[in-house]
Amino acid sequence: MSALRQDLRTIGALMRRGLNEILRVPGGALPGVLAPTIFMLGLSAAFGEAAQLPGFSADDFRTFIVPVGLLQGAGFTGAATGVNLARDIEHGWFDRLMLAPAKRPVLLAGVVGSACLRSLLPATFLLIVAFALGVSWPGVGALVLGALLIMGFAAAVACFATVLALRFRTQQAAPLMQVGSFIVIFFTTAYAPRELLSDWLRALADANPVTHVLEGMRQGYVGDVTWATTWPALLAVTALVTLFGTLAVRGMSRQGY
Amino acid sequence: MRAASVALARRALRNSFRKPQFLAPLVLFPTLFLAVNVGGLERTTSLEGFPAVDGFLDFQLAAAITQSLLLGGVSAGIAAALDIEGGFFDRLVASPTPRLAIVLGRVLAASVIAVLQVTYFLVLGAIFGASIKGGAFGVLCVLAIGIVAGTGFGALGVMIALRARNASTVQGIFPLVFVVLFASSAFFPADLLSAPADVIAVYNPLSYIADGMRQPIAFGNELGPLLKGLAAAAGVAVVATGLSVLALRGRLRQA
């Protein structure tokens, strides 16, 4: 068997293990699936009138906030991957994994790959609820682009959470992982178009690469899908995956086995 | 019983301060949420029907305090559940400790942490330009409502822990914190909420607790909202403490 096929089999096995957890411990996955939808419904119920502000680019706040919920679901899933890895470290399973004759990047790819697939679960649930409540259909192109960005963002957060899990080696680092994804998602144009943000938040949003990811996700829901908004989103998510993926591989390689 | 309650409260507080990573999220999440809300939605104060305030921070401060106190309740519940999982609860029951002190100790600790939470947000607000219109008396009113509400939320957390008996289930109620908050007037004026939150908010005690704390911060010491806030907080505290005592009795019967 070629080395590549062996690597792919290892990645597949680790991805299946990650996905099996949803079936075997559905209670553990439920908050991560429900939370983004709760946020979407709650934020639109509380701040719905914000869409009446002059200069607000969407007809209703719920449509504007749907992409935020989608990214939040991806962030929760990525953070949960780090928490699960920390649990595996605490329980000794990770030690056994490190003794396996597989390359560290391959092991990381399996862990991160499962996060990519799992991130589609909260997104699907949220979209079903959103469409049922009257959010307009964004088009197949926007949905496919959205799925790509969701999986990419989940991969980036999973790599970030992996770095923390390898550094702290305890599930008690979970709030750090969650806060990290919370900050990068909400310190963007999450709540309002750029022009309506306060000066300090606009400056932060401009410097935050996740703003590009969010604006890419928002296409189809607000305005049409354009290449001018799509390529910065793809570039930003690729850069995030590359940066945190490199750090995670480095962290994996430094494990003392 | 008083000595046992105080001793158990001191133990709970010591444990909390030894693990600041458990305490930090109580203020960290609401602080971030406060920053994002204020930075992203400050212009909503110009919406028709929005009460006249100096700034959105003045309005949002009470929401952040309420959110932090609710998270404090979840944290108290997790700590109680960890006591049950770790066997400390069983050892306590086997000892001649008054039963009521098991609940009251944890609830007392929640009220002490509530003092710190409310103080933190008032100081934070002052640093970033919020003004407490009600002055020193207003600060005392916010503290009073906050402490009583924090006590009630702590009791709710303990009740859930006694029923669930494991920390992960208690942690699972985290999203519910946001459900009850969004369905109240904590974040936005009740008249500007969308359906069905506007209807639920009328019956949600969190609306009165948040509005009660908001009154002296953003508007001044008007007695009506202050008393309603205090009454709602006291109602939550009394009912939640009663429910946790009932949950404790149920747990002891099964033991």
Interface residues (C-beta under 8 A of the other chain):
Chain A: G27 G28 L30 P31 L34 A35 I38 F39 L41 G42 L43 S44 A45 A46 F47 G48 E49 A50 Q52 L53 Q172 A173 P175 V179 F182 I183 F186 F187 A190 Y191 A192 L196 L197 S198 W200 L201 L204
Chain B: K19 Q21 F22 A24 P25 L28 F29 L32 F33 A35 V36 N37 V38 G39 G40 L41 E42 R43 T44 S46 L47 G49 S168 T169 Q171 G172 F174 P175 F178 V179 L181 F182 A183 F187 F188 L192 L193 S194 P196 A197
